[in-house]
Amino acid sequence: MQRRAAVFLTGALLCGLAGPLAAKPIPPEASAITVPPGRIARAVAKLDGLAAAYLRRTGVPGLAIAVVHDDKVVYAKGFGVREIGTNKKVDANTVFQLASVSKPVGATVIAALVGRGLVKWSDPVVKHLPGFKLSDPYVTEHVTLGDMYSHRSGLPDHAGDLLEDLGFDRGTILERLALEPLDPFRITYAYTNFGITAAAQSVANAAGVPWEELSRQTLYAPLGMSSTSSRFADYQKAPNRALLHVREGDKWLARFTRQPDPESPAGGVSSSVNDMGKWLRLVLADGKYNGKQIIDAKALLETHVPQIASNPTPTESSRTSFYGYGIGVGYDEAGRVRLSHSGGFASGGATTIALLPSERLGIVVLTNGMPIGVPESIAADFMDLAELGSIQRDWYAAYTPLFAKMYVNPSELAGKRPPANPAPALADGAYEGTYKNAYYGDAVIAAKNGRLTLTLGPNHEEFALAHWSGNTFAYLPRGENALGIAAVTFTPGASGTIASFTVENLNATKQGTFTR
């Protein structure tokens, strides 16, 4: 499942990423093309209209925007409602879940500790997280904090996310990363929330405090980000918070809760645009805030150096994108450095940041609707207006097909009707029993009320199985990565009873088979 990976990659498009892979970023002063005076102010003046137009066009319940320019928050405003069907207005202090925008925020926490000499990006993860293992002993010994934060560890795309969906905690998920197959080390880009989480956990161990508290002490408190937290419980108790919404047909509904604590460093921050404006000021001022050096400038700049190409096979219509430490890095046609990251929960939130360091300009857009391209489109429109004076294309129309791919169910059963004359199943008793799986843990097949059920995960979550044909059954997964119907296929043993079964949506890396 590539939902949040797709969110980052489409977010990268708004930054006009271009140019060959470089060892160092082009410094901001390298561009001889300057933005004319007044153009950025005129772009800011159009944000009210842009926000209102996107709410009308898409139906997204609410959004908030902040813009920083020349070390000042020049715009911070909310639009729409926090919960559909109510009059609870979004304002600049409304707290949203940031999803993967948590990654660049967390990278600044680590940069602060790098600047103090407590850790280095080149530190192996195992230096501060003893017992952490991957499936290759060499990679285990050598994979660094920087490798994890640039998604070049070799772990497969979104490794561990399905364990989170099933209810496993952070410690268990990090332990089971040792069972994941690895792609070539340091030359393969694959977006991994729990790779970043492993690195952040290592840093927290080095500091001697939990990551959530380390983030508060190191970043949120010094900047006065009083509405920001890396704990889900703090988001839940915030009186001015935006609920998550999904679109079903032409209606938006507040149906789901997303509890991201297991991957907090990668996706668990909640914040407001007023608070995120403070973070943008810090980043654009090279680690200074209100005249005080909060993060060493050199350590912060290190996070913005391209580490790996994130789409290494560009076409004429797809410019090369790069990833630094927790953030996307690229260059526009004028040679200006652009930084970006998007975040998204399919359960109902979408966010983005875009920074133009040469102009000391940054924008953050937070929404309470599932990822369909709204925050990215607003940011792209704004950057077009700020740099070029006019919007260059219908960005939302361009993003729509890219985001639509995130919701395509790859199941062999998707879009099909059950056979009119299915092959018969075995008697229920042939399927019943406990089955083992080293990665996902035990699963139980039981007959209840005339049908089979599948029980998975530490919380013993039960799923109904519907007979499809022969030894194939259908079920509906739940969680952030669920895309609809999936197959459960049983394999008989020599004795005629069932020896194993494979859960289709858990089998992307061939780990979805459970054995009796």
C-alpha positions, -999 to +999 in steps of 0.1 A: +000+000+000+015+033-011-010+059+003+013+082+022+042+076-003+019+088-030+010+118-009+047+127-006+054+122-043+025+143-055+034+169-030+069+170-045+053+181-078+042+214-064+078+223-058+088+221-094+115+196-086+141+195-114+177+191-122+203+163-120+213+147-087+237+171-069+260+165-040+250+198-023+219+220-026+222+252-046+226+279-020+197+304-019+219+333-032+228+313-064+197+324-083+201+356-102+164+357-108+147+376-079+110+378-072+098+414-079+089+435-049+052+433-040+045+401-058+045+379-026+021+404-009-002+402-039-001+364-037-010+365+000-039+388-007-054+361-030-054+333-004-089+341+010-104+337-025-083+305-032-094+289+001-131+297-005-129+284-041-114+251-031-140+245-004-167+251-029-151+230-056-143+200-034-166+201-004-138+195+020-152+206+053-124+228+066-089+241+061-064+265+075-034+283+060-004+302+073+023+320+053+057+332+066+077+358+048+109+376+060+106+360+095+070+372+100+037+353+099+020+374+073-011+353+070-029+328+093-066+320+088-091+292+090-120+284+067-150+261+068-159+239+098-141+215+121-169+189+119-193+185+090-229+194+098-219+218+126-211+255+129-178+248+147-156+272+126-120+265+117-096+293+128-058+297+129-057+279+163-076+248+152-056+217+158-052+193+129-034+160+127-003+166+105+002+130+093+035+128+074+043+165+078+054+151+112+086+139+094+102+173+087+090+186+121+107+156+138+139+161+116+143+195+132+142+179+166+171+156+156+189+185+140+189+203+174+205+173+191+230+170+162+239+206+168+245+199+205+267+170+197+245+144+213+240+124+181+251+124+145+231+116+114+258+091+107+252+073+139+241+037+134+206+031+147+219+003+169+243+026+187+214+040+208+188+013+201+206-020+210+188-051+199+173-034+168+177-058+138+171-060+101+172-092+080+208-085+068+234-084+096+256-059+076+226-035+072+217-040+109+252-029+119+256+000+095+221+015+089+222+051+102+198+077+115+203+094+082+196+063+061+163+059+079+153+095+076+160+095+039+142+062+032+173+044+018+176+016+044+163-011+019+131-017+039+101-022+016+076+005+010+056+012+042+071-016+061+053-022+094+022-002+085-001-032+083+011-043+117+000-009+130-034-014+114-038-046+133-031-029+166+005-038+173+025-013+194+057+005+184+081-019+201+066-050+185+065-034+151+102-023+153+111-058+164+094-074+135+111-052+109+138-079+112+115-102+093+111-078+063+130-086+031+154-059+021+162-042-012+197-030-020+211-008+009+215+029+003+206+028-034+169+020-031+143+046-021+112+032-003+090+054+020+089+038+055+072+053+085+086+028+108+122+032+095+119+068+105+103+058+138+133+034+145+157+063+140+137+087+162+135+060+189+172+056+188+177+094+192+152+094+221+172+067+238+203+087+234+186+117+250+171+096+278+135+107+274+106+095+253+104+109+218+071+127+225+087+145+255+119+151+236+100+169+209+082+190+234+113+200+253+135+205+222+111+222+198+075+229+209+083+246+242+111+268+230+090+281+201+058+285+222+040+259+201+014+254+229-011+237+206+014+212+192+020+176+205+033+143+194+008+124+216-026+115+202-042+120+236-034+157+235-050+160+201-081+142+214-086+165+243-080+197+224-113+216+225-106+234+191-097+203+170-107+193+135-122+159+130-111+136+101-135+133+072-138+109+042-157+114+010-183+088+001-199+096-032-206+134-030-209+135+008-182+141+034-185+122+067-166+122+100-164+084+103-130+074+115-104+081+142-067+077+134-045+069+164-009+072+151+011+069+184+030+038+172+045+059+144+045+092+162+078+105+148+066+098+113+029+107+115+018+115+150+021+153+154-009+175+158-007+213+154-024+245+143-013+268+115-004+295+141+020+270+157+033+258+123+040+294+114+065+295+142+081+263+129+083+278+094+100+309+108+126+288+126+134+268+095+135+298+071+157+317+096+183+289+097+174+278+132+169+312+148+136+322+165+130+357+179+168+363+177+178+332+196+196+303+179+174+273+188+190+249+163+225+251+150+223+265+114+248+240+099+229+210+116+196+223+102+210+228+067+222+192+067+186+181+067+180+199+034+208+182+015+195+157-012+203+122+000+186+101-026+165+104-057+129+096-048+118+091-084+150+079-101+134+072-135+120+106-146+102+111-179+098+143-198+067+151-177+081+140-144+111+158-130+135+142-107+126+145-070+150+142-041+146+134-004+168+149+024+164+140+060+126+140+065+118+165+037+116+167-001+143+188-018+143+202-053+150+231-075+129+253-097+137+266-131+155+296-116+178+274-096+160+282-063+160+255-036+125+243-028+116+222+002+083+203+006+064+175+022+028+164+022+009+142+046-023+123+045-045+099+064-069+081+042-091+081+072-096+118+067-068+144+068-044+160+043-016+185+049+013+201+031+042+225+035+062+243+008+092+265+014+113+288-008+143+296+013+158+322-011+128+344-005+124+334+032+089+323+021+069+293+033+033+281+034+015+254+054-020+242+045-039+218+068-073+202+060-097+178+076-106+159+045-090+127+030-061+132+006-075+144-028-050+171-036-065+202-019-036+214+003-011+207-025-032+226-050-035+256-028+003+256-021+010+252-058-013+281-067+003+303-041+038+295-052+029+302-088+014+336-078+044+344-056+071+335-081+055+341-115+026+364-108-001+341-121-014+305-117+002+284-144-023+255-146-053+239-129-033+222-102-063+204-087-072+188-121-035+177-123-034+162-088-068+144-090-057+114-111-025+111-090-045+109-057-071+087-073-045+060-076-042+058-038-077+044-036-076+017-063-080-018-047-055-042-062-074-073-050-082-101-074-118-098-061-122-060-065-151-050-087-163-085-092-195-103-081-193-137-064-197-165-088-233-176-096-223-212-092-193-213-068-174-245-062-184-258-028-163-251+003-152-278+028-171-283+060-165-255+085-146-278+108-119-284+081-109-247+083-112-241+121-081-238+141-052-217+152-026-208+125+009-194+131+027-165+113+060-151+126+053-115+113+016-111+120+012-134+149-014-161+155-047-161+136-078-181+145-104-194+121-137-202+139-173-210+129-198-186+144-235-183+137-232-203+105-202-186+090-164-185+094-146-157+111-109-147+110-094-132+142-061-113+139-038-090+160-031-084+196-066-070+202-082-102+187-100-083+160-126-104+143-135-103+106-164-122+089-154-144+060-178-147+031-175-178+008-165-169-027-157-202-044-140-234-034-114-226-007-114-188-014-133-165+009-137-127+009-133-103+038-132-066+045-099-053+061-100-023+084-075+004+091-056+032+074-044+009+046-078-009+039-090-005+003-120-028+004-126-064-003-096-089-002-093-126-006-084-153+020-073-184+002-070-218+021-047-246+010-056-282+019-030-305+034-023-341+026-049-353+052-077-333+035-078-307+063-065-272+058-028-267+062-025-230+056-042-199+043-030-166+027-045-132+034-042-113+001-038-077+014-012-089+040+009-106+014+027-078-005+061-090+007+051-126+008+045-127+045+007-132+045+006-170+048-006-185+081+002-222+088-017-245+110 
